[in-house]
Amino acid sequence: MLLDGVQFYLFAGVSLLYVVHFGFYLVGANFYDIWQHRRRHHLGRHTLAGVEGEYAATAVWTQPYTAEAPGLVSIVIAAHNEEQVIARSLDSIRLSSYPFYEVLIADDASTDRTERVVQDYRARHPEMDIQLYRMQENVGKGAALNAVLHRHARGEYVMTLDADSLITPNAVANALSYFEDPCVAGVAANVEIIDEPTVLGVLQRFEHMIGYRSKKLYSVTRCEFVVGGVASTYRMRVLRKVGFYDTDTLTEDIGLSTKIASLGNRRFKLVYGADVVAMTEGVLTFRALARQRYRWKYGSMQNLVKYRRMILNPSRRYTRTLTMYRMPMAVLSEFTLLVSPLAWTYAVYISLTQYTPALVLGAYATITAYTLLTIWMDENLSRQGRLRLSLYAPTAYFVFYIMDLIQLTAIVRCLIRTRSLVRRRDAGNTWASPKRAGKLVVTGHAA
């Protein structure tokens, strides 16, 4: 009886936490959408004279670009054995509506034809400013990016891409429009998973859609501190101030954004750009997904430990929503992952043994409804895309259960290595890219 009582309260607690946060995400997303509408209206009155087409709708520059004037964007791509997909990434940059950029490729000692593919691409498109820098040994993603940024990047702004990722034509221009606010230090992109009609593909697609929708809440409440590595954009002077990437955690991208937030997120604000759309490949096997989520989980926990002084910090440099809500919830959510699969399993058990399906049906209906709301409120989906994803929505409850189990395995593995979470060391001495599908072909100005 005592065990049943504990399990009931675990299920009730986890369910309440999920429902409350779903409500916060919905309300926060609506406020974000209103803010975006007003921001676009304001930007429409500050376009660059003489520029036509899609870029004119989002441009904020008031003078033509010159070598000395601000506006150059350094687009930096880290690559290791990416011969299958890197040309596709370069294609997406070539179609950008923003014309003032340089492309810097950090080839981290690839052993395949990555270098040759880039050289051939540069020969076919001499109009693009593409520079290739090869590391003599595999130094790790963060260290490879640092080498290029320190020595070669000339832009006032930096956008980082993975070699398997793509940007939409307006992504760069839209990202730069956020820097009209002088407090904005970095912009997180809206990263979508390239469509793959498998259970694993649908799982990752839904997870990204729901996860990135929560960033709307974090932006309007000024408590964002997690900016991923795909199409993230920063002011170069801020990167120089923090010393670029650290290499003592497994997630150098999260480490960079958290380090910037630690300077004081009132002055150095991180925002989410829903209109900065990028696409990336999901992993192709459950084994690869488990490895990826362990790496993400371990790196996230490393950074929470590293910047633990921000949690409940009363300093006026930080917003209360960051130190009193977002950071503590980031810690609490890790512990919630430990009990959520047990809670859902208990709900199924009670429903079957006591013939009370309301518990499971209620949870199922909540997850399905929220997934459908996320799909239909996504501003970047076509009507056909919404209809197609809506057909998958009834499976969301089950695929999220699978993801919870994968996350549970990842956090248990992290807790086994608790000592090394505290005693960090250089984690960037090697990396390997997962297997790529490479199916999508970049053509025209597809949104």
TORKOL-4160 file (C-alpha; in steps of 0.2 Angstrom, whole numbers, padded with zeros to 4 digits, m for minus):
447
<pt num="1" X="0000" Y="0000" Z="0000"/>
<pt num="2" X="0014" Y="0012" Z="0004"/>
<pt num="3" X="0023" Y="0008" Z="m0012"/>
<pt num="4" X="0006" Y="0011" Z="m0022"/>
<pt num="5" X="0004" Y="0028" Z="m0013"/>
<pt num="6" X="0022" Y="0033" Z="m0017"/>
<pt num="7" X="0020" Y="0028" Z="m0035"/>
<pt num="8" X="0003" Y="0038" Z="m0036"/>
<pt num="9" X="0011" Y="0054" Z="m0029"/>
<pt num="10" X="0025" Y="0052" Z="m0041"/>
<pt num="11" X="0013" Y="0050" Z="m0056"/>
<pt num="12" X="0003" Y="0065" Z="m0050"/>
<pt num="13" X="0018" Y="0076" Z="m0047"/>
<pt num="14" X="0026" Y="0072" Z="m0064"/>
<pt num="15" X="0009" Y="0074" Z="m0073"/>
<pt num="16" X="0006" Y="0091" Z="m0064"/>
<pt num="17" X="0023" Y="0097" Z="m0069"/>
<pt num="18" X="0020" Y="0093" Z="m0087"/>
<pt num="19" X="0003" Y="0100" Z="m0088"/>
<pt num="20" X="0008" Y="0117" Z="m0079"/>
<pt num="21" X="0023" Y="0118" Z="m0091"/>
<pt num="22" X="0013" Y="0115" Z="m0106"/>
<pt num="23" X="0001" Y="0129" Z="m0101"/>
<pt num="24" X="0016" Y="0140" Z="m0098"/>
<pt num="25" X="0023" Y="0136" Z="m0115"/>
<pt num="26" X="0006" Y="0139" Z="m0124"/>
<pt num="27" X="0004" Y="0156" Z="m0116"/>
<pt num="28" X="0022" Y="0161" Z="m0118"/>
<pt num="29" X="0022" Y="0156" Z="m0136"/>
<pt num="30" X="0007" Y="0167" Z="m0139"/>
<pt num="31" X="0015" Y="0182" Z="m0131"/>
<pt num="32" X="0031" Y="0179" Z="m0142"/>
<pt num="33" X="0020" Y="0178" Z="m0158"/>
<pt num="34" X="0013" Y="0195" Z="m0153"/>
<pt num="35" X="0031" Y="0202" Z="m0150"/>
<pt num="36" X="0037" Y="0195" Z="m0167"/>
<pt num="37" X="0022" Y="0204" Z="m0176"/>
<pt num="38" X="0026" Y="0220" Z="m0168"/>
<pt num="39" X="0045" Y="0218" Z="m0172"/>
<pt num="40" X="0042" Y="0214" Z="m0190"/>
<pt num="41" X="0031" Y="0229" Z="m0192"/>
<pt num="42" X="0045" Y="0240" Z="m0184"/>
<pt num="43" X="0058" Y="0232" Z="m0195"/>
<pt num="44" X="0048" Y="0235" Z="m0211"/>
<pt num="45" X="0051" Y="0254" Z="m0208"/>
<pt num="46" X="0070" Y="0252" Z="m0207"/>
<pt num="47" X="0075" Y="0243" Z="m0223"/>
<pt num="48" X="0091" Y="0245" Z="m0233"/>
<pt num="49" X="0089" Y="0258" Z="m0247"/>
<pt num="50" X="0091" Y="0251" Z="m0264"/>
<pt num="51" X="0089" Y="0232" Z="m0259"/>
<pt num="52" X="0075" Y="0223" Z="m0267"/>
<pt num="53" X="0067" Y="0206" Z="m0265"/>
<pt num="54" X="0065" Y="0195" Z="m0249"/>
<pt num="55" X="0080" Y="0203" Z="m0240"/>
<pt num="56" X="0072" Y="0220" Z="m0240"/>
<pt num="57" X="0058" Y="0214" Z="m0229"/>
<pt num="58" X="0070" Y="0211" Z="m0215"/>
<pt num="59" X="0086" Y="0221" Z="m0217"/>
<pt num="60" X="0091" Y="0233" Z="m0204"/>
<pt num="61" X="0106" Y="0241" Z="m0211"/>
<pt num="62" X="0106" Y="0260" Z="m0215"/>
<pt num="63" X="0122" Y="0260" Z="m0226"/>
<pt num="64" X="0129" Y="0250" Z="m0240"/>
<pt num="65" X="0142" Y="0237" Z="m0235"/>
<pt num="66" X="0160" Y="0240" Z="m0237"/>
<pt num="67" X="0176" Y="0231" Z="m0230"/>
<pt num="68" X="0176" Y="0243" Z="m0216"/>
<pt num="69" X="0158" Y="0245" Z="m0212"/>
<pt num="70" X="0148" Y="0233" Z="m0201"/>
<pt num="71" X="0137" Y="0219" Z="m0208"/>
<pt num="72" X="0149" Y="0205" Z="m0213"/>
<pt num="73" X="0144" Y="0188" Z="m0207"/>
<pt num="74" X="0157" Y="0174" Z="m0204"/>
<pt num="75" X="0148" Y="0158" Z="m0207"/>
<pt num="76" X="0159" Y="0145" Z="m0199"/>
<pt num="77" X="0156" Y="0126" Z="m0203"/>
<pt num="78" X="0165" Y="0113" Z="m0193"/>
<pt num="79" X="0167" Y="0097" Z="m0203"/>
<pt num="80" X="0174" Y="0079" Z="m0200"/>
<pt num="81" X="0172" Y="0066" Z="m0213"/>
<pt num="82" X="0157" Y="0075" Z="m0221"/>
<pt num="83" X="0159" Y="0072" Z="m0240"/>
<pt num="84" X="0141" Y="0066" Z="m0242"/>
<pt num="85" X="0133" Y="0082" Z="m0235"/>
<pt num="86" X="0144" Y="0097" Z="m0235"/>
<pt num="87" X="0140" Y="0103" Z="m0253"/>
<pt num="88" X="0122" Y="0103" Z="m0249"/>
<pt num="89" X="0126" Y="0114" Z="m0234"/>
<pt num="90" X="0136" Y="0126" Z="m0245"/>
<pt num="91" X="0121" Y="0126" Z="m0258"/>
<pt num="92" X="0109" Y="0133" Z="m0244"/>
<pt num="93" X="0122" Y="0147" Z="m0240"/>
<pt num="94" X="0124" Y="0151" Z="m0259"/>
<pt num="95" X="0105" Y="0154" Z="m0260"/>
<pt num="96" X="0105" Y="0166" Z="m0245"/>
<pt num="97" X="0096" Y="0182" Z="m0248"/>
<pt num="98" X="0109" Y="0191" Z="m0237"/>
<pt num="99" X="0124" Y="0195" Z="m0248"/>
<pt num="100" X="0138" Y="0200" Z="m0236"/>
<pt num="101" X="0146" Y="0184" Z="m0229"/>
<pt num="102" X="0161" Y="0174" Z="m0229"/>
<pt num="103" X="0161" Y="0155" Z="m0227"/>
<pt num="104" X="0175" Y="0147" Z="m0216"/>
<pt num="105" X="0176" Y="0128" Z="m0215"/>
<pt num="106" X="0186" Y="0120" Z="m0201"/>
<pt num="107" X="0190" Y="0103" Z="m0208"/>
<pt num="108" X="0195" Y="0094" Z="m0192"/>
<pt num="109" X="0207" Y="0081" Z="m0200"/>
<pt num="110" X="0194" Y="0072" Z="m0211"/>
<pt num="111" X="0200" Y="0056" Z="m0218"/>
<pt num="112" X="0187" Y="0055" Z="m0232"/>
<pt num="113" X="0185" Y="0067" Z="m0247"/>
<pt num="114" X="0178" Y="0082" Z="m0238"/>
<pt num="115" X="0193" Y="0093" Z="m0243"/>
<pt num="116" X="0191" Y="0088" Z="m0261"/>
<pt num="117" X="0172" Y="0091" Z="m0261"/>
<pt num="118" X="0175" Y="0109" Z="m0254"/>
<pt num="119" X="0189" Y="0113" Z="m0266"/>
<pt num="120" X="0178" Y="0107" Z="m0281"/>
<pt num="121" X="0163" Y="0117" Z="m0275"/>
<pt num="122" X="0174" Y="0133" Z="m0273"/>
<pt num="123" X="0180" Y="0131" Z="m0291"/>
<pt num="124" X="0162" Y="0129" Z="m0297"/>
<pt num="125" X="0156" Y="0144" Z="m0287"/>
<pt num="126" X="0170" Y="0157" Z="m0287"/>
<pt num="127" X="0158" Y="0171" Z="m0283"/>
<pt num="128" X="0157" Y="0164" Z="m0265"/>
<pt num="129" X="0170" Y="0168" Z="m0252"/>
<pt num="130" X="0174" Y="0151" Z="m0246"/>
<pt num="131" X="0190" Y="0147" Z="m0236"/>
<pt num="132" X="0195" Y="0130" Z="m0230"/>
<pt num="133" X="0206" Y="0127" Z="m0215"/>
<pt num="134" X="0212" Y="0110" Z="m0212"/>
<pt num="135" X="0217" Y="0104" Z="m0194"/>
<pt num="136" X="0232" Y="0092" Z="m0195"/>
<pt num="137" X="0225" Y="0081" Z="m0182"/>
<pt num="138" X="0208" Y="0078" Z="m0175"/>
<pt num="139" X="0207" Y="0092" Z="m0161"/>
<pt num="140" X="0188" Y="0092" Z="m0158"/>
<pt num="141" X="0174" Y="0103" Z="m0164"/>
<pt num="142" X="0176" Y="0117" Z="m0151"/>
<pt num="143" X="0195" Y="0118" Z="m0154"/>
<pt num="144" X="0193" Y="0117" Z="m0173"/>
<pt num="145" X="0180" Y="0132" Z="m0172"/>
<pt num="146" X="0191" Y="0142" Z="m0160"/>
<pt num="147" X="0206" Y="0140" Z="m0172"/>
<pt num="148" X="0197" Y="0147" Z="m0187"/>
<pt num="149" X="0188" Y="0161" Z="m0177"/>
<pt num="150" X="0203" Y="0167" Z="m0168"/>
<pt num="151" X="0214" Y="0168" Z="m0184"/>
<pt num="152" X="0203" Y="0170" Z="m0199"/>
<pt num="153" X="0185" Y="0177" Z="m0195"/>
<pt num="154" X="0183" Y="0195" Z="m0201"/>
<pt num="155" X="0164" Y="0197" Z="m0198"/>
<pt num="156" X="0156" Y="0208" Z="m0185"/>
<pt num="157" X="0144" Y="0193" Z="m0183"/>
<pt num="158" X="0147" Y="0174" Z="m0183"/>
<pt num="159" X="0135" Y="0161" Z="m0188"/>
<pt num="160" X="0140" Y="0143" Z="m0185"/>
<pt num="161" X="0133" Y="0128" Z="m0194"/>
<pt num="162" X="0136" Y="0109" Z="m0194"/>
<pt num="163" X="0141" Y="0102" Z="m0210"/>
<pt num="164" X="0124" Y="0092" Z="m0212"/>
<pt num="165" X="0114" Y="0107" Z="m0208"/>
<pt num="166" X="0105" Y="0119" Z="m0220"/>
<pt num="167" X="0098" Y="0137" Z="m0219"/>
<pt num="168" X="0083" Y="0144" Z="m0227"/>
<pt num="169" X="0086" Y="0159" Z="m0239"/>
<pt num="170" X="0081" Y="0172" Z="m0226"/>
<pt num="171" X="0089" Y="0164" Z="m0211"/>
<pt num="172" X="0105" Y="0175" Z="m0210"/>
<pt num="173" X="0095" Y="0191" Z="m0213"/>
<pt num="174" X="0082" Y="0187" Z="m0200"/>
<pt num="175" X="0096" Y="0182" Z="m0188"/>
<pt num="176" X="0104" Y="0199" Z="m0190"/>
<pt num="177" X="0088" Y="0209" Z="m0188"/>
<pt num="178" X="0088" Y="0204" Z="m0169"/>
<pt num="179" X="0104" Y="0213" Z="m0166"/>
<pt num="180" X="0095" Y="0229" Z="m0169"/>
<pt num="181" X="0093" Y="0227" Z="m0150"/>
<pt num="182" X="0110" Y="0232" Z="m0143"/>
<pt num="183" X="0108" Y="0220" Z="m0128"/>
<pt num="184" X="0106" Y="0205" Z="m0139"/>
<pt num="185" X="0122" Y="0195" Z="m0139"/>
<pt num="186" X="0116" Y="0179" Z="m0147"/>
<pt num="187" X="0102" Y="0172" Z="m0157"/>
<pt num="188" X="0096" Y="0154" Z="m0157"/>
<pt num="189" X="0089" Y="0147" Z="m0173"/>
<pt num="190" X="0073" Y="0137" Z="m0176"/>
<pt num="191" X="0081" Y="0120" Z="m0180"/>
<pt num="192" X="0070" Y="0108" Z="m0189"/>
<pt num="193" X="0073" Y="0089" Z="m0192"/>
<pt num="194" X="0074" Y="0085" Z="m0211"/>
<pt num="195" X="0059" Y="0074" Z="m0214"/>
<pt num="196" X="0062" Y="0055" Z="m0212"/>
<pt num="197" X="0046" Y="0045" Z="m0213"/>
<pt num="198" X="0052" Y="0032" Z="m0199"/>
<pt num="199" X="0047" Y="0030" Z="m0181"/>
<pt num="200" X="0064" Y="0037" Z="m0176"/>
<pt num="201" X="0062" Y="0052" Z="m0189"/>
<pt num="202" X="0044" Y="0056" Z="m0182"/>
<pt num="203" X="0051" Y="0055" Z="m0164"/>
<pt num="204" X="0065" Y="0068" Z="m0167"/>
<pt num="205" X="0054" Y="0079" Z="m0178"/>
<pt num="206" X="0041" Y="0081" Z="m0164"/>
<pt num="207" X="0054" Y="0082" Z="m0151"/>
<pt num="208" X="0062" Y="0097" Z="m0160"/>
<pt num="209" X="0046" Y="0106" Z="m0164"/>
<pt num="210" X="0040" Y="0105" Z="m0145"/>
<pt num="211" X="0057" Y="0109" Z="m0138"/>
<pt num="212" X="0059" Y="0124" Z="m0149"/>
<pt num="213" X="0042" Y="0130" Z="m0146"/>
<pt num="214" X="0047" Y="0131" Z="m0127"/>
<pt num="215" X="0060" Y="0143" Z="m0132"/>
<pt num="216" X="0047" Y="0156" Z="m0136"/>
<pt num="217" X="0043" Y="0156" Z="m0117"/>
<pt num="218" X="0061" Y="0158" Z="m0112"/>
<pt num="219" X="0063" Y="0172" Z="m0124"/>
<pt num="220" X="0049" Y="0183" Z="m0118"/>
<pt num="221" X="0053" Y="0179" Z="m0100"/>
<pt num="222" X="0072" Y="0183" Z="m0103"/>
<pt num="223" X="0078" Y="0167" Z="m0096"/>
<pt num="224" X="0086" Y="0158" Z="m0111"/>
<pt num="225" X="0104" Y="0152" Z="m0109"/>
<pt num="226" X="0104" Y="0137" Z="m0121"/>
<pt num="227" X="0109" Y="0140" Z="m0139"/>
<pt num="228" X="0113" Y="0126" Z="m0150"/>
<pt num="229" X="0126" Y="0125" Z="m0163"/>
<pt num="230" X="0116" Y="0125" Z="m0179"/>
<pt num="231" X="0114" Y="0142" Z="m0186"/>
<pt num="232" X="0117" Y="0150" Z="m0169"/>
<pt num="233" X="0122" Y="0168" Z="m0172"/>
<pt num="234" X="0133" Y="0179" Z="m0161"/>
<pt num="235" X="0141" Y="0196" Z="m0160"/>
<pt num="236" X="0160" Y="0194" Z="m0163"/>
<pt num="237" X="0165" Y="0206" Z="m0150"/>
<pt num="238" X="0155" Y="0195" Z="m0137"/>
<pt num="239" X="0164" Y="0180" Z="m0143"/>
<pt num="240" X="0180" Y="0188" Z="m0140"/>
<pt num="241" X="0175" Y="0194" Z="m0123"/>
<pt num="242" X="0172" Y="0177" Z="m0117"/>
<pt num="243" X="0186" Y="0169" Z="m0126"/>
<pt num="244" X="0176" Y="0159" Z="m0139"/>
<pt num="245" X="0172" Y="0140" Z="m0135"/>
<pt num="246" X="0178" Y="0131" Z="m0120"/>
<pt num="247" X="0183" Y="0113" Z="m0123"/>
<pt num="248" X="0181" Y="0106" Z="m0105"/>
<pt num="249" X="0163" Y="0100" Z="m0108"/>
<pt num="250" X="0155" Y="0088" Z="m0121"/>
<pt num="251" X="0143" Y="0101" Z="m0127"/>
<pt num="252" X="0154" Y="0116" Z="m0133"/>
<pt num="253" X="0139" Y="0125" Z="m0140"/>
<pt num="254" X="0129" Y="0125" Z="m0124"/>
<pt num="255" X="0144" Y="0129" Z="m0114"/>
<pt num="256" X="0147" Y="0145" Z="m0125"/>
<pt num="257" X="0129" Y="0152" Z="m0123"/>
<pt num="258" X="0129" Y="0148" Z="m0104"/>
<pt num="259" X="0146" Y="0157" Z="m0102"/>
<pt num="260" X="0139" Y="0172" Z="m0111"/>
<pt num="261" X="0123" Y="0172" Z="m0100"/>
<pt num="262" X="0135" Y="0171" Z="m0085"/>
<pt num="263" X="0141" Y="0188" Z="m0089"/>
<pt num="264" X="0124" Y="0194" Z="m0084"/>
<pt num="265" X="0109" Y="0191" Z="m0095"/>
<pt num="266" X="0102" Y="0208" Z="m0093"/>
<pt num="267" X="0116" Y="0216" Z="m0103"/>
<pt num="268" X="0120" Y="0200" Z="m0113"/>
<pt num="269" X="0103" Y="0194" Z="m0119"/>
<pt num="270" X="0101" Y="0178" Z="m0128"/>
<pt num="271" X="0085" Y="0176" Z="m0139"/>
<pt num="272" X="0076" Y="0164" Z="m0150"/>
<pt num="273" X="0073" Y="0168" Z="m0168"/>
<pt num="274" X="0058" Y="0158" Z="m0174"/>
<pt num="275" X="0060" Y="0165" Z="m0191"/>
<pt num="276" X="0079" Y="0160" Z="m0192"/>
<pt num="277" X="0075" Y="0143" Z="m0199"/>
<pt num="278" X="0088" Y="0129" Z="m0201"/>
<pt num="279" X="0087" Y="0111" Z="m0205"/>
<pt num="280" X="0098" Y="0097" Z="m0199"/>
<pt num="281" X="0098" Y="0078" Z="m0201"/>
<pt num="282" X="0092" Y="0067" Z="m0187"/>
<pt num="283" X="0101" Y="0051" Z="m0182"/>
<pt num="284" X="0097" Y="0036" Z="m0191"/>
<pt num="285" X="0097" Y="0022" Z="m0178"/>
<pt num="286" X="0092" Y="0020" Z="m0160"/>
<pt num="287" X="0109" Y="0016" Z="m0155"/>
<pt num="288" X="0116" Y="0032" Z="m0163"/>
<pt num="289" X="0101" Y="0042" Z="m0154"/>
<pt num="290" X="0107" Y="0034" Z="m0137"/>
<pt num="291" X="0125" Y="0040" Z="m0140"/>
<pt num="292" X="0119" Y="0057" Z="m0145"/>
<pt num="293" X="0107" Y="0059" Z="m0130"/>
<pt num="294" X="0121" Y="0053" Z="m0118"/>
<pt num="295" X="0133" Y="0066" Z="m0125"/>
<pt num="296" X="0120" Y="0080" Z="m0124"/>
<pt num="297" X="0114" Y="0075" Z="m0107"/>
<pt num="298" X="0132" Y="0073" Z="m0100"/>
<pt num="299" X="0137" Y="0090" Z="m0108"/>
<pt num="300" X="0122" Y="0099" Z="m0101"/>
<pt num="301" X="0125" Y="0092" Z="m0084"/>
<pt num="302" X="0143" Y="0097" Z="m0085"/>
<pt num="303" X="0138" Y="0115" Z="m0089"/>
<pt num="304" X="0125" Y="0116" Z="m0075"/>
<pt num="305" X="0139" Y="0111" Z="m0063"/>
<pt num="306" X="0151" Y="0123" Z="m0070"/>
<pt num="307" X="0139" Y="0137" Z="m0069"/>
<pt num="308" X="0130" Y="0132" Z="m0053"/>
<pt num="309" X="0133" Y="0149" Z="m0045"/>
<pt num="310" X="0120" Y="0156" Z="m0057"/>
<pt num="311" X="0106" Y="0145" Z="m0048"/>
<pt num="312" X="0096" Y="0156" Z="m0036"/>
<pt num="313" X="0109" Y="0170" Z="m0038"/>
<pt num="314" X="0102" Y="0186" Z="m0032"/>
<pt num="315" X="0114" Y="0197" Z="m0042"/>
<pt num="316" X="0105" Y="0211" Z="m0052"/>
<pt num="317" X="0115" Y="0206" Z="m0067"/>
<pt num="318" X="0103" Y="0192" Z="m0070"/>
<pt num="319" X="0085" Y="0192" Z="m0073"/>
<pt num="320" X="0075" Y="0183" Z="m0059"/>
<pt num="321" X="0067" Y="0172" Z="m0072"/>
<pt num="322" X="0084" Y="0165" Z="m0076"/>
<pt num="323" X="0091" Y="0162" Z="m0059"/>
<pt num="324" X="0075" Y="0158" Z="m0049"/>
<pt num="325" X="0066" Y="0148" Z="m0062"/>
<pt num="326" X="0075" Y="0143" Z="m0078"/>
<pt num="327" X="0091" Y="0137" Z="m0070"/>
<pt num="328" X="0083" Y="0127" Z="m0055"/>
<pt num="329" X="0070" Y="0120" Z="m0067"/>
<pt num="330" X="0085" Y="0114" Z="m0078"/>
<pt num="331" X="0091" Y="0104" Z="m0063"/>
<pt num="332" X="0074" Y="0098" Z="m0058"/>
<pt num="333" X="0070" Y="0092" Z="m0075"/>
<pt num="334" X="0085" Y="0080" Z="m0074"/>
<pt num="335" X="0078" Y="0072" Z="m0059"/>
<pt num="336" X="0060" Y="0071" Z="m0066"/>
<pt num="337" X="0067" Y="0061" Z="m0080"/>
<pt num="338" X="0072" Y="0048" Z="m0067"/>
<pt num="339" X="0054" Y="0045" Z="m0062"/>
<pt num="340" X="0044" Y="0049" Z="m0077"/>
<pt num="341" X="0045" Y="0032" Z="m0086"/>
<pt num="342" X="0041" Y="0024" Z="m0069"/>
<pt num="343" X="0026" Y="0036" Z="m0067"/>
<pt num="344" X="0019" Y="0032" Z="m0084"/>
<pt num="345" X="0022" Y="0013" Z="m0082"/>
<pt num="346" X="0012" Y="0014" Z="m0065"/>
<pt num="347" X="m0002" Y="0023" Z="m0074"/>
<pt num="348" X="m0003" Y="0009" Z="m0087"/>
<pt num="349" X="m0003" Y="m0004" Z="m0073"/>
<pt num="350" X="m0016" Y="0004" Z="m0063"/>
<pt num="351" X="m0027" Y="0006" Z="m0078"/>
<pt num="352" X="m0026" Y="m0012" Z="m0083"/>
<pt num="353" X="m0028" Y="m0019" Z="m0065"/>
<pt num="354" X="m0041" Y="m0008" Z="m0059"/>
<pt num="355" X="m0050" Y="m0005" Z="m0075"/>
<pt num="356" X="m0048" Y="0014" Z="m0073"/>
<pt num="357" X="m0042" Y="0019" Z="m0090"/>
<pt num="358" X="m0045" Y="0038" Z="m0086"/>
<pt num="359" X="m0026" Y="0040" Z="m0080"/>
<pt num="360" X="m0019" Y="0034" Z="m0097"/>
<pt num="361" X="m0032" Y="0042" Z="m0108"/>
<pt num="362" X="m0030" Y="0058" Z="m0099"/>
<pt num="363" X="m0011" Y="0058" Z="m0101"/>
<pt num="364" X="m0013" Y="0052" Z="m0119"/>
<pt num="365" X="m0026" Y="0066" Z="m0123"/>
<pt num="366" X="m0015" Y="0079" Z="m0116"/>
<pt num="367" X="0000" Y="0075" Z="m0125"/>
<pt num="368" X="m0009" Y="0072" Z="m0142"/>
<pt num="369" X="m0018" Y="0089" Z="m0140"/>
<pt num="370" X="m0002" Y="0098" Z="m0136"/>
<pt num="371" X="0006" Y="0090" Z="m0151"/>
<pt num="372" X="m0008" Y="0095" Z="m0162"/>
<pt num="373" X="m0007" Y="0113" Z="m0156"/>
<pt num="374" X="0011" Y="0114" Z="m0159"/>
<pt num="375" X="0009" Y="0108" Z="m0176"/>
<pt num="376" X="m0005" Y="0120" Z="m0181"/>
<pt num="377" X="0003" Y="0135" Z="m0173"/>
<pt num="378" X="0020" Y="0132" Z="m0181"/>
<pt num="379" X="0023" Y="0147" Z="m0193"/>
<pt num="380" X="0035" Y="0138" Z="m0204"/>
<pt num="381" X="0024" Y="0124" Z="m0209"/>
<pt num="382" X="0014" Y="0123" Z="m0225"/>
<pt num="383" X="m0004" Y="0118" Z="m0224"/>
<pt num="384" X="0000" Y="0101" Z="m0232"/>
<pt num="385" X="0014" Y="0099" Z="m0219"/>
<pt num="386" X="0002" Y="0102" Z="m0205"/>
<pt num="387" X="m0010" Y="0090" Z="m0211"/>
<pt num="388" X="0003" Y="0076" Z="m0214"/>
<pt num="389" X="0011" Y="0079" Z="m0197"/>
<pt num="390" X="m0006" Y="0079" Z="m0189"/>
<pt num="391" X="m0009" Y="0061" Z="m0195"/>
<pt num="392" X="0007" Y="0056" Z="m0185"/>
<pt num="393" X="0001" Y="0066" Z="m0169"/>
<pt num="394" X="m0009" Y="0051" Z="m0161"/>
<pt num="395" X="0007" Y="0042" Z="m0160"/>
<pt num="396" X="0016" Y="0056" Z="m0150"/>
<pt num="397" X="0012" Y="0049" Z="m0133"/>
<pt num="398" X="0021" Y="0032" Z="m0137"/>
<pt num="399" X="0036" Y="0039" Z="m0146"/>
<pt num="400" X="0039" Y="0052" Z="m0132"/>
<pt num="401" X="0038" Y="0037" Z="m0120"/>
<pt num="402" X="0052" Y="0029" Z="m0130"/>
<pt num="403" X="0062" Y="0045" Z="m0129"/>
<pt num="404" X="0059" Y="0046" Z="m0110"/>
<pt num="405" X="0067" Y="0029" Z="m0109"/>
<pt num="406" X="0082" Y="0034" Z="m0119"/>
<pt num="407" X="0084" Y="0050" Z="m0109"/>
<pt num="408" X="0083" Y="0039" Z="m0093"/>
<pt num="409" X="0097" Y="0028" Z="m0099"/>
<pt num="410" X="0107" Y="0043" Z="m0103"/>
<pt num="411" X="0105" Y="0051" Z="m0086"/>
<pt num="412" X="0109" Y="0035" Z="m0077"/>
<pt num="413" X="0125" Y="0034" Z="m0086"/>
<pt num="414" X="0129" Y="0052" Z="m0082"/>
<pt num="415" X="0126" Y="0049" Z="m0063"/>
<pt num="416" X="0138" Y="0034" Z="m0064"/>
<pt num="417" X="0151" Y="0046" Z="m0069"/>
<pt num="418" X="0146" Y="0059" Z="m0056"/>
<pt num="419" X="0164" Y="0062" Z="m0051"/>
<pt num="420" X="0170" Y="0067" Z="m0068"/>
<pt num="421" X="0155" Y="0079" Z="m0070"/>
<pt num="422" X="0163" Y="0090" Z="m0056"/>
<pt num="423" X="0181" Y="0087" Z="m0061"/>
<pt num="424" X="0181" Y="0093" Z="m0079"/>
<pt num="425" X="0195" Y="0091" Z="m0091"/>
<pt num="426" X="0198" Y="0094" Z="m0109"/>
<pt num="427" X="0184" Y="0085" Z="m0118"/>
<pt num="428" X="0188" Y="0091" Z="m0136"/>
<pt num="429" X="0202" Y="0080" Z="m0142"/>
<pt num="430" X="0192" Y="0070" Z="m0154"/>
<pt num="431" X="0175" Y="0068" Z="m0162"/>
<pt num="432" X="0166" Y="0058" Z="m0176"/>
<pt num="433" X="0151" Y="0063" Z="m0186"/>
<pt num="434" X="0137" Y="0050" Z="m0187"/>
<pt num="435" X="0131" Y="0041" Z="m0202"/>
<pt num="436" X="0122" Y="0053" Z="m0214"/>
<pt num="437" X="0107" Y="0050" Z="m0225"/>
<pt num="438" X="0110" Y="0065" Z="m0237"/>
<pt num="439" X="0094" Y="0063" Z="m0246"/>
<pt num="440" X="0088" Y="0081" Z="m0247"/>
<pt num="441" X="0093" Y="0092" Z="m0262"/>
<pt num="442" X="0093" Y="0111" Z="m0260"/>
<pt num="443" X="0084" Y="0119" Z="m0275"/>
<pt num="444" X="0078" Y="0136" Z="m0277"/>
<pt num="445" X="0071" Y="0147" Z="m0262"/>
<pt num="446" X="0062" Y="0133" Z="m0253"/>
<pt num="447" X="0055" Y="0139" Z="m0236"/>
